[in-house]
């Protein structure tokens, strides 16, 4: 039978174990805790954990990308963009960073830069349905119907979720109509 221990005792034991870990082990432990916190929806804690990991591994594009994702999920898109920028500088050939930075730029209403990021993600990974779908939505919101239709068709060919794409395009069309 497993014993349940109080949270404070569990935290104390965890801190003691951390003292005896090597720097790479501490980084990995903080990273793992950040991933778990993100999965549990605790984005503020995830940000702290990824920040801890970055203090020991400041040249890790993966850590910057994960922290940026946590910032974005926490609604902190400006902070997310800063971390995505660092991740791009550290690893410019990773398409996911461009897609995610584009999503944060889109969330802030910066459609032109979002489209540039989605385009770069497509250049790096030409068969990525999600990148075409996101760019189609940004084009639709900007009022570029022809480009939106072209990207929507390509996203459908690549197997994007049709219902979700239609919903996103409808929302973008409403937003564009509201701006007129």
Backbone as a ProteinNet text record, in pm:
[ID]
protein_1_A
[PRIMARY]
XXXXXXXXXXXXXXXXXXXXXXXXXXXXXXXXXXXXXXXXXXXXXXXXXXXXXXXXXXXXXXXXXXXXXXXXXXXXXXXXXXXXXXXXXXXXXXXXXXXXXXXXXXXXXXXXXXXXXXXXXXXXXXXXXXXXXXXXXXXXXXXXXXXXXXXXXXXXXXXXXXXXXXXXXXXXXXXXXXXX
[TERTIARY]
83.8	0	89.2	60.4	140.1	94.2	190.6	160	150.8	53.5	42.2	114.8	203.4	275.2	226.6	236.1	193.5	275.5	212.6	276.5	406.1	404.2	523.6	640.9	613.1	719.5	772.2	681.2	721	809	771.7	851.8	989.6	994.6	1122	1214.5	1160.4	1239.7	1288.1	1201.5	1238.4	1353.3	1345.5	1453.8	1585.1	1577.8	1698.5	1759.6	1676	1726	1788.6	1730	1782.6	1925.1	1953.5	2088.3	2194.7	2160.1	2257.3	2265	2193.7	2195.9	2306.2	2357.7	2453.5	2377.4	2449.6	2385.5	2299.5	2349.8	2263.7	2139.1	2153.1	2036.9	1934.5	1982.7	1891	1817	1890.2	1828.1	1719.8	1751.9	1655.3	1535.1	1560	1450.6	1358.9	1416.8	1335.3	1256.9	1322.2	1254.2	1135	1157.8	1049.8	934.1	967.5	862.5	786.3	857.1	791	695.3	737.7	651.3	527.3	546.3	432.1	337.6	393.7	309.7	229.4	291.5	219.8	105.3	133	30.3	-86.1	-56.7	-160.4	-230.7	-189	-251.4	-199.8	-92.9	-34.8	79.5	42.2	139.1	235.8	189.9	280.3	391.3	355.9	457.3	550.3	495.3	578.3	680.4	637.8	729.9	844.8	812.4	917.3	1013.1	959	1044.3	1134.7	1080.5	1164	1268.5	1233.3	1330.2	1444	1411.3	1515.5	1608.1	1550	1630.5	1717.3	1662.7	1739	1856.6	1846.1	1958.4	2082.5	2063	2176.1	2209.8	2114	2136.1	2083.4	2149.6	2097	2104.3	2166.6	2176.3	2084.8	1983.5	1892.8	1769.4	1763.4	1645.4	1519.8	1533.6	1419.4	1360	1445.1	1395.1	1326.9	1386.6	1322	1187.5	1182.6	1057.5	951.3	988.3	891.2	844	935.9	892.8	803.2	837.3	752.4	612.5	604.5	473.3	395	463.1	395.9	348.6	433.2	390.6	266	268.3	154.6	28.1	40.2	-75.6	-126.9	-40.5	-77.5	-128	-138.7	-187.2	-82.9	42.5	151.7	225.9	159.3	211.9	336.4	346.8	469	591.1	576.9	686.7	717.2	611.5	630.2	710.8	677.8	748.3	896.1	926.5	1067.9	1141.4	1081.4	1146.4	1150.2	1044.7	1048	1159.2	1177.5	1286.3	1422.2	1444.1	1571	1583.5	1476.3	1479.3	1511.2	1456.9	1485.9	1633.1	1687.1	1829.9	1918.4	1878.1	1957.2	1941	1822.6	1796.5	1701	1755.1	1669.6	1598.8	1634.1	1574	1462.9	1415.8	1311.4	1175.3	1093.2	968.9	864.9	862.1	761.5	769.4	890.3	906.6	839.6	853.6	790.5	638.3	585.5	441	390.2	456.6	411	427.1	538.1	555.1	447.6	417.7	310	176.4	150.4	25.5	18.8	131.1	131.8	114.8	180.6	163.9	19.8	-39.4	-179.6	-268.1	-242.3	-321.8	-315.4	-202.8	-186.8	-238.4	-287.7	-339.8	-235	-114.8	-5.8	-8.1	-103.9	-128.9	-13.5	47.2	155.6	273	315.4	426.6	385.6	259.9	211.3	219.4	176.5	181.6	325.9	417.1	559.5	608.8	571.7	614	551.4	422	358.3	423.4	458.8	524.7	661.2	734.8	866.1	849.7	749.3	722.5	691.9	616.2	582.8	707.1	792.4	915.6	1001.5	1007.5	1089.3	1022.9	889.8	814.8	694.5	717.6	616.7	487.7	486.4	366.1	291.5	305	246.9	109.3	6.2	-132	-165.9	-121.2	-153.4	-98.8	21.2	80.3	-1.2	-42.9	-127.8	-261.4	-319.9	-448.5	-436.2	-331.5	-314.2	-290.6	-211.5	-188.3	-317.8	-398.5	-527.3	-616.3	-617	-698.9	-647.6	-516.8	-459.5	-490.2	-476.9	-512.2	-659.9	-746.8	-890.4	-919.6	-855.9	-880.1	-827.8	-720.9	-664.2	-746.1	-836.3	-920	-863.4	-763.1	-701.3	-767.1	-884.6	-966.2	-897.2	-833.1	-770.3	-659.2	-574.2	-466.2	-522	-627.4	-689.3	-745.9	-815.5	-872.5	-763.8	-656.2	-545.5	-484.8	-458.6	-400.7	-500.3	-628	-730.2	-735.9	-732.8	-735.5	-613.4	-498.3	-375.2	-382	-431.6	-444.4	-538.5	-647.7	-741.7	-676.3	-602.1	-531.1	-433.2	-374.8	-276.1	-340.2	-474.2	-543.5	-579	-589.9	-628	-770.9	-802.2	-937.4	-1030.4	-1114.8	-1201.3	-1296	-1356.8	-1452.3	-1382.8	-1265.9	-1190.8	-1147.6	-1100.6	-1059.6	-1178.4	-1291.9	-1411.8	-1451.3	-1445.6	-1477.5	-1381.2	-1252.3	-1151.9	-1170.5	-1199.8	-1219.9	-1345.9	-1449.9	-1573.6	-1547.8	-1474.2	-1438.8	-1355.1	-1260.2	-1174.4	-1256.5	-1351.9	-1437.1	-1520.7	-1571.1	-1647.7	-1560.6	-1439.7	-1347.4	-1317.2	-1293.7	-1265.2	-1385.4	-1506.7	-1627.8	-1647.3	-1615.6	-1628.7	-1533	-1417.4	-1317.5	-1353.7	-1439.8	-1477.3	-1575.4
-117	0	124.7	215.1	337.3	440	506.1	611.6	744.8	822.5	957.6	1050.5	1131.3	1224.7	1365.9	1452	1590.8	1657.1	1749.4	1819.5	1887	1949.6	2021.1	1925.6	1802.6	1704.6	1656	1634.8	1594.5	1701.3	1829.1	1939.6	1946.4	1924.6	1926.7	1815	1696.7	1583.9	1613.8	1671.9	1707	1807.7	1909.6	2008.7	1944.3	1850.7	1780.9	1700.2	1630.6	1552	1642.4	1759.1	1853.9	1896.5	1912.1	1954.7	1857.5	1731.6	1627.9	1595.8	1669	1644	1724.9	1671.9	1747.9	1857.3	1953.6	2063.2	2010.6	1917.8	1865.4	1794	1723.2	1655.4	1756.4	1866.1	1971	2033.4	2056.7	2114.3	2021.5	1894.7	1797.4	1784.2	1787	1779.1	1900.5	2019.6	2141.1	2135.6	2088.7	2074.4	1978.8	1862	1764	1822	1896.4	1958.2	2064.1	2135.6	2233.9	2168.8	2058.7	1985.6	1933.9	1878.1	1828.5	1942.9	2055.1	2169.4	2219.1	2221.7	2262.9	2166.7	2037.9	1936.9	1947.3	1991.9	2006.4	2142.1	2226.9	2357.4	2462.7	2433.2	2528.9	2602.4	2696.8	2762.4	2853.1	2917.8	3003.4	2919.5	2802.9	2714	2662.8	2630.6	2584	2690.3	2815.5	2925.4	2928.1	2915.6	2915.3	2797.8	2681.4	2562.5	2574.9	2623.4	2639.4	2748.8	2851.6	2956.4	2898	2812.2	2743.9	2664.3	2591	2509.3	2597.8	2710.8	2802.2	2865.4	2881.8	2941.4	2853.1	2723.7	2631.6	2598.5	2621.6	2588.2	2701.5	2818.4	2936.6	2930.6	2829.1	2817.8	2709.6	2671.9	2566.2	2624.7	2610.4	2660.2	2586.2	2459.1	2379.6	2438.6	2478.4	2536.5	2670.9	2753.4	2881.4	2857.1	2759	2729.6	2682.2	2594	2546	2659.2	2744.4	2855.3	2950.5	2973.6	3058.4	2998.9	2868	2802.6	2824.1	2812.4	2833	2978	3072.8	3213.4	3230.8	3174.4	3188.9	3128	3010.3	2945.4	3024.2	3104.2	3189.1	3325.8	3343.8	3470	3580	3547.4	3645	3638.6	3687.1	3671	3755.1	3872.1	3951.3	3878.7	3823.9	3747.8	3623.3	3560.6	3442.1	3477	3588.7	3629	3653	3713.4	3735	3601.1	3502.3	3371.1	3299.5	3312.2	3251.8	3315	3446.9	3514.3	3454.8	3432	3372.3	3230.9	3154.2	3017.1	3016.3	3112.7	3122.3	3154.5	3246.3	3278.9	3157.5	3077.9	2960.4	2844.7	2831.4	2721.9	2771	2840.7	2902.6	2804.5	2678.2	2581.4	2498	2537.3	2460.6	2523.5	2460	2522.6	2546.8	2463.9	2479	2615.4	2666.6	2795.8	2906	2900.6	3001.9	2992.6	2870.2	2853.4	2908.6	2872.7	2916.1	3067	3122.6	3268.4	3337	3278.9	3332.8	3331.5	3225.7	3218.6	3328.7	3355.9	3464.3	3599.9	3618.1	3744.9	3761.4	3652.6	3656.1	3694	3634.3	3662.9	3810.3	3875.1	4018	4106.9	4045.2	4122.3	4166.2	4114.8	4149.7	4051.5	4072.8	3976.9	3966.9	4079.1	4075	3990.2	4011.6	3932.3	3787.4	3765	3627.3	3553.9	3620.1	3558.8	3529	3619.6	3593.8	3469.5	3457.2	3339.8	3211.4	3214.3	3095.2	3058.9	3160.4	3135.6	3070.7	3114.9	3054.5	2910.6	2885.1	2747.5	2659	2711.8	2636.8	2615.3	2716.1	2700.3	2587.4	2581.9	2480.2	2342.1	2340.9	2214.1	2226.5	2207	2236.7	2154.6	2046.7	1963.4	1976.8	2091.1	2111.2	2175.7	2094.5	2141.2	2253.3	2240.2	2340.3	2478.1	2482.4	2611.3	2676.1	2595.9	2649.7	2697.5	2620.4	2658.6	2789.4	2801.3	2923.5	3044.1	3024.5	3136.1	3172	3070.7	3096.8	3183.1	3153.2	3229.9	3373.4	3390.1	3525.1	3604	3538.7	3605.4	3644.7	3555.7	3585.3	3704.4	3706.7	3818.2	3949.1	3940.2	4059.1	4101.7	4013.8	4046.3	3999.4	3913.8	3860.4	3727.2	3735.8	3616.7	3515.2	3561.1	3467.2	3386.6	3454.7	3385.3	3289.2	3332.4	3248.3	3121.3	3135.9	3019	2923.3	2978.2	2894.4	2813.8	2881.2	2811.3	2713.5	2749.3	2658.8	2530.5	2545.9	2428.3	2340	2402.4	2326	2255.6	2324.6	2264.6	2144	2156.9	2044.6	1925.8	1953.4	1845.8	1773.2	1847.9	1790.6	1725.6	1731.9	1658.5	1734.8	1865.9	1943.5	1906.9	1926.8	1904.5	2007.7	1960.4	2050.3	2132.2	2068.8	2140	2252.5	2223.6	2325.8	2439.3	2406.9	2510.7	2599	2538.6	2615.5	2708.5	2657.4	2739.1	2857.9	2831.5	2938.2	3042.1	2997.3	3090.7	3174.3	3113.7	3187.2	3295.5	3260.7	3359.5	3472.8	3437.9	3539.1	3630.9	3573.6	3655.2	3751.8	3705.3	3793.1	3907.4	3872.8	3974.7	4076.8	4029.7	4119.5	4208.8	4151.9	4230.1	4335	4299.5	4393.9	4511.8	4487.7	4593	4689.9	4644.8	4731.9	4838
0	0	0	-93.4	-106	-3.3	56.3	152.9	81	118.7	65.9	160.5	104.5	190.7	162.1	260.9	240.8	129.4	61	-51.1	-6.5	111.3	157.9	175.5	221.7	240.6	105.7	14.4	-120.7	-185	-169	-223.5	-158.2	-27.5	44.6	-4.7	-21.5	-73.1	-214.4	-294.8	-432.5	-434.5	-347.9	-341.5	-297.4	-203.8	-158.4	-273.3	-346	-459.8	-564.9	-587.3	-686.6	-651.9	-522.9	-481.2	-526.2	-535.4	-567.7	-717	-798.4	-942.4	-1009.4	-1117.7	-1198.6	-1273.2	-1328.5	-1402.3	-1518	-1600.2	-1707.5	-1654.2	-1542.6	-1484	-1432.9	-1372.6	-1326.3	-1444.4	-1553.6	-1672.9	-1725.8	-1736.6	-1786.6	-1693.7	-1564	-1467.1	-1480.5	-1491.5	-1508.1	-1638.4	-1744.6	-1873.9	-1861.3	-1802.1	-1785.2	-1704.2	-1598.4	-1516.8	-1596.7	-1683.2	-1768.6	-1866.6	-1925.7	-2019.3	-1946.5	-1827.3	-1748.9	-1710.8	-1668.9	-1630.4	-1750.4	-1867.3	-1988.4	-2016.2	-2009	-2035.5	-1937.1	-1815.1	-1712.5	-1719.8	-1813.4	-1828	-1732.2	-1660.1	-1566	-1637.5	-1721.9	-1809.8	-1734.6	-1628.3	-1549.8	-1486.4	-1434.3	-1377.3	-1487.1	-1602.1	-1714	-1752	-1756	-1788.7	-1687.8	-1559.5	-1456.3	-1474.8	-1501.3	-1517.6	-1640.1	-1751.9	-1871.2	-1849.3	-1771.6	-1738.5	-1655.3	-1560	-1481.4	-1573.4	-1665.5	-1757.2	-1846	-1890.2	-1976.3	-1903.4	-1772.3	-1699.2	-1709	-1725.9	-1738.4	-1883.8	-1974.3	-2115.8	-2203.8	-2199.5	-2268.4	-2421.1	-2476.2	-2621.7	-2677.8	-2603.6	-2647.1	-2715.1	-2847.7	-2918.3	-2872.2	-2837.7	-2792.2	-2664.1	-2569.9	-2445.4	-2470.1	-2556.4	-2589.5	-2656.2	-2745.4	-2814.6	-2715.1	-2625	-2525.8	-2434.4	-2392.4	-2306.4	-2384.9	-2511.2	-2595.2	-2608	-2628.5	-2635.7	-2506.3	-2392.6	-2264	-2250.5	-2292.4	-2291.7	-2378.6	-2498.7	-2590.4	-2530.3	-2473.9	-2412	-2292.3	-2232	-2118.8	-2165.3	-2297.2	-2352.3	-2357	-2331.5	-2330	-2465	-2568.4	-2704.3	-2732.1	-2672.9	-2694.1	-2638.4	-2518.5	-2459.1	-2541.8	-2592	-2676.5	-2800.6	-2863.6	-2985.9	-2957.8	-2844.9	-2808.8	-2802.5	-2736.3	-2726.7	-2861	-2941.1	-3074.8	-3158.3	-3144.2	-3217	-3180.4	-3051.2	-3007.3	-3064	-3058.3	-3110.9	-3260.2	-3334.7	-3478.8	-3500.8	-3420.5	-3435.2	-3405.5	-3308.1	-3270.7	-3369.7	-3429.3	-3523.7	-3632.4	-3734.4	-3835.7	-3929.5	-3927.2	-4019.5	-3955.2	-3837.4	-3768.7	-3798.9	-3883.1	-3929.5	-3820.8	-3717.7	-3612.4	-3544.4	-3530.1	-3464	-3545	-3676.7	-3761.4	-3752.8	-3754.8	-3744.9	-3612	-3504	-3371.9	-3352.3	-3402.8	-3393.8	-3478.2	-3594	-3677.3	-3604.7	-3530.5	-3453.2	-3347.7	-3281.6	-3182.1	-3250	-3362.7	-3435.5	-3482.4	-3528.6	-3569.9	-3450.7	-3335.7	-3216	-3177.7	-3209.3	-3179.7	-3292.6	-3400.3	-3512.9	-3612.3	-3601.3	-3692.8	-3810	-3901.3	-4009	-4107.6	-4143.9	-4242.8	-4194	-4069.9	-4016.9	-3992.3	-3955.2	-3939	-4072.5	-4178.6	-4312.3	-4351.8	-4321	-4350.6	-4276.7	-4150.1	-4072.9	-4127.5	-4159.8	-4216.1	-4349.5	-4427.9	-4557	-4537.6	-4437.6	-4410.5	-4362.1	-4280.5	-4236.5	-4357.3	-4451.8	-4573.8	-4659	-4669.1	-4746.8	-4688.9	-4556.4	-4490.1	-4488.4	-4490.7	-4485.1	-4579.5	-4709.9	-4812.2	-4804.9	-4732.6	-4726	-4592.5	-4528.1	-4395.6	-4406.5	-4393.4	-4408.2	-4310	-4186.6	-4084.3	-4120.6	-4177.9	-4215.9	-4327.7	-4426.1	-4533.1	-4477.3	-4386.8	-4327.8	-4250	-4170.3	-4091.4	-4181	-4287.4	-4379.2	-4452.8	-4487.7	-4553	-4464.4	-4336.6	-4241.9	-4230.9	-4223	-4214.6	-4341.9	-4457.5	-4583.2	-4583	-4538.3	-4535.7	-4445.8	-4330.1	-4238.1	-4295.8	-4373.7	-4437.6	-4559.9	-4605.5	-4720.6	-4853.2	-4851.2	-4973.2	-5008.2	-5072.2	-5097.5	-5188.2	-5294.9	-5388.8	-5320.9	-5246	-5176.2	-5071.4	-5002.5	-4900.9	-4963.3	-5075	-5143.2	-5189.9	-5244.2	-5292.2	-5176.8	-5065.3	-4950.3	-4887.8	-4886.6	-4833	-4914.8	-5047.1	-5134.8	-5109.9	-5096.7	-5072.3	-4935.8	-4834.5	-4701.3	-4705.8	-4779.9	-4792.1	-4861.6	-4968.8	-5039.2	-4947.3	-4855.1	-4763.1	-4640.1	-4632	-4526.9	-4401.4	-4410.9	-4292.8	-4250.8	-4126	-4074.1	-4139.1	-4230.2	-4309.2	-4222.2	-4124.2	-4038.8	-3962.6	-3911.2	-3835.7	-3927.1	-4047.9	-4142.5	-4179	-4206.9	-4241.9	-4127.6	-4005.6	-3887.6	-3876	-3893.7	-3882.4	-3993.2	-4115.3	-4226.8	-4206.2	-4152.4	-4123.5	-4019	-3914.5	-3811.6	-3871	-3958.4	-4021.1	-4110.7	-4183.8	-4271.2	-4188	-4073.8	-3984.3	-3932.3	-3891.7	-3841.2	-3949.6	-4071.7	-4183.4	-4212	-4206.9	-4231.2	-4121.7	-3997.9	-3886.3	-3900.5	-3963.9	-3979.8	-4091.7	-4182.6	-4296.3	-4259.5
[MASK]
++++++++++++++++++++++++++++++++++++++++++++++++++++++++++++++++++++++++++++++++++++++++++++++++++++++++++++++++++++++++++++++++++++++++++++++++++++++++++++++++++++++++++++++++++++

